[in-house]
Amino acid sequence: MVLSLFTDVMLCPFKSVLGVPCLACGMTRAFFSLLRLDFRQAFRYHPLFFTVPFLPLLLLDALPAKLRSWTAWGLLALFVGVWALRMVLLFPHTSPMDFNENAVLPMLWNVIIEIIR
């Protein structure tokens, strides 16, 4: 992911294959903006960047099982909801929610369409 900040290489497997952004799209750039103390830009790249430091609590059994389950499902619902909203408002032309037309699936689709014609 870091390499993609300095080159045109896209390392996100989801976006590289499907062409659409994943739930965490923009998170790496959000954290680099955060390191520069640019909170506005970090929020623009991914509005849920502030939730990531709490994820180890879910992975390290630091919470009771029931609370961990509720927290995990709540975070998933939050990420899906924010992703859907970002897709409606920003897709397909605003980075990081842009469309990757060079992804595997869109290219395969174009080949199939050309064969059918």
C-alpha positions as CSV (number, residue, x, y, z in Angstrom):
1,M,0.0,0.0,0.0
2,V,2.8,2.4,0.8
3,L,4.4,1.8,-2.6
4,S,1.2,3.0,-4.2
5,L,1.7,6.5,-2.6
6,F,5.0,6.9,-4.6
7,T,4.2,5.1,-7.8
8,D,1.2,4.3,-10.0
9,V,1.2,0.7,-8.8
10,M,-2.1,-0.3,-7.2
11,L,-1.7,-2.9,-4.6
12,C,-5.3,-3.2,-3.4
13,P,-6.3,-6.7,-4.6
14,F,-10.0,-5.8,-4.4
15,K,-9.8,-2.7,-6.6
16,S,-7.2,-4.4,-8.9
17,V,-9.5,-7.3,-9.6
18,L,-13.0,-5.8,-9.4
19,G,-12.3,-2.2,-10.3
20,V,-14.3,-0.7,-7.4
21,P,-13.0,0.5,-4.1
22,C,-13.1,-1.7,-1.0
23,L,-14.5,-0.8,2.4
24,A,-11.1,0.5,3.6
25,C,-10.2,2.3,0.4
26,G,-8.2,5.5,1.2
27,M,-7.2,4.3,4.7
28,T,-3.4,4.3,3.9
29,R,-3.5,7.8,2.5
30,A,-5.7,8.9,5.5
31,F,-3.0,7.7,7.9
32,F,-0.2,9.5,5.9
33,S,-2.3,12.6,6.1
34,L,-2.7,12.1,9.8
35,L,1.1,11.8,10.2
36,R,1.3,15.3,8.6
37,L,-1.4,16.4,11.1
38,D,-3.8,17.1,8.2
39,F,-7.0,15.9,9.8
40,R,-9.2,17.3,7.1
41,Q,-7.4,15.5,4.4
42,A,-7.3,12.3,6.5
43,F,-11.1,12.5,6.9
44,R,-11.5,13.1,3.2
45,Y,-9.5,10.0,2.3
46,H,-11.5,7.8,4.8
47,P,-13.8,9.2,7.4
48,L,-13.4,6.1,9.7
49,F,-9.6,6.3,10.0
50,F,-9.9,7.0,13.7
51,T,-11.5,3.5,14.3
52,V,-8.4,1.5,13.2
53,P,-6.4,1.9,16.5
54,F,-9.3,0.2,18.3
55,L,-9.1,-2.9,16.1
56,P,-6.4,-4.6,18.2
57,L,-9.0,-4.7,21.0
58,L,-11.0,-7.1,18.9
59,L,-8.1,-9.2,17.8
60,L,-6.4,-9.5,21.2
61,D,-9.4,-10.6,23.3
62,A,-9.1,-7.4,25.3
63,L,-12.9,-7.2,25.5
64,P,-15.5,-9.6,26.8
65,A,-16.7,-12.0,24.1
66,K,-20.2,-10.5,23.8
67,L,-18.9,-6.9,23.7
68,R,-16.3,-8.0,21.2
69,S,-19.0,-9.5,19.0
70,W,-21.2,-6.5,19.2
71,T,-18.3,-4.2,18.5
72,A,-17.1,-6.2,15.5
73,W,-20.6,-6.3,13.9
74,G,-21.1,-2.6,14.7
75,L,-17.8,-1.7,13.0
76,L,-18.7,-3.8,10.0
77,A,-22.1,-2.2,9.7
78,L,-20.5,1.3,10.1
79,F,-17.8,0.5,7.4
80,V,-20.4,-0.9,5.0
81,G,-22.7,2.2,5.6
82,V,-19.9,4.7,5.0
83,W,-18.7,2.7,2.0
84,A,-22.2,2.8,0.5
85,L,-22.6,6.5,1.1
86,R,-19.1,7.2,-0.4
87,M,-20.1,5.1,-3.4
88,V,-23.2,7.2,-3.9
89,L,-21.5,10.5,-3.4
90,L,-18.0,10.0,-4.9
91,F,-18.0,7.0,-7.2
92,P,-16.7,6.8,-10.0
93,H,-14.7,10.0,-10.4
94,T,-13.4,11.1,-7.0
95,S,-10.3,9.6,-5.6
96,P,-10.0,7.3,-3.6
97,M,-13.5,6.1,-4.7
98,D,-12.6,6.2,-8.4
99,F,-13.1,3.3,-10.8
100,N,-10.1,1.3,-12.0
101,E,-10.9,0.5,-15.6
102,N,-7.6,-1.4,-15.8
103,A,-8.7,-4.0,-13.3
104,V,-9.1,-7.6,-14.3
105,L,-12.9,-7.8,-14.3
106,P,-13.6,-4.7,-16.3
107,M,-11.0,-5.7,-18.8
108,L,-12.4,-9.2,-19.1
109,W,-15.9,-7.6,-19.5
110,N,-14.6,-5.5,-22.4
111,V,-13.1,-8.5,-24.1
112,I,-16.4,-10.4,-23.8
113,I,-18.3,-7.5,-25.2
114,E,-15.9,-7.2,-28.1
115,I,-16.2,-10.9,-28.9
116,I,-20.0,-10.7,-28.8
117,R,-20.0,-7.8,-31.2
